[in-house]
Amino acid sequence: MKVGLFIPCYVDALYPEVGVSTYKLLRHLGVDVDYPEKQTCCGQPMGNAGFQNKAGKLVDKYDELFSKYDYVVAPSASCAAYVRFFHPQIVNHECEAAKKTTDIVEFLHDVLKVKSLPAKFPHKVSIHNSCHGVRELGLSSPSERNVPRFNKVRNLLEMVEGITVVEPERPDECCGFGGMFSVEEPDVSTRMGMDKLQRHMATGAEFITGPDSSCLMHMQGIANKQQMPIKFIHVVQILAAGL
């Protein structure tokens, strides 16, 4: 199995340690990983801003770089979902790379079917179930549907030694980031983030974790401004802790 590692813009620019952890974990699990250095943005910011049809060149570039791999893995539920569901719509034809693109949680849980992890993380963490992960990738069960409860993020985290995993009240409610929404509606976005933060903190968690750096960044900005005693960490950093 040959895997292409796709590192989204937020991770590349602001959270490179998330990309490094993803690479280290995949290598530790015996995956043959390649990182194409000429990769660019997947086009999600353009789509969020209403210019999705102008992202065609980005889609073609992505497909050109990643179609040769068996899987494409990204440490971002929202970017993985955007590629898989929207790339074919933008160019109006099948995209080989899009069909193979998965979030790191999906890949570990559904493709590799990981049963154990070497990590240790002796902390209490609250899971942030980001919107794209829940409703497009199926990383956890959406509360509005009458289906049995499941959470793939939680399943992986519970393999980590010493960890205590919790979820907030209203576990899949939006944090208010929403890409351009947080720029165009900052007051509403901030209030949604505050509400979400308070529910996470009510669990007594030391950390908030999840599969999207963008959501964590939004909440961390609010927490820092309000001097709220809570820390943030991408789920793959926990799963790779100690490597």
Buried (B, 14 or more C-beta within 10 A) or exposed (E): EEBBBBBBBBBBEEBEBBBBBBBBBBEBBEBEBEEBEEBEBBBBBBBBEEEBEEBBEBBBBBBEBBBEBEBBBBBBBBBBBBBBBBBBBBBEEEBEBBBBBBBBBBBBBBBBEBEEBBBEBEBBBBBBBBBBBBBBBBBBBEBEEEEEEEBBBBBBBEBBEEBBBBBBEEBBBBBBBBBBBBEEBEEEBBEBBBBBBEBBBEBEBBBBBBBBBBBBBBBBBBBEEEEBEBEBBBBBBBBBBEB
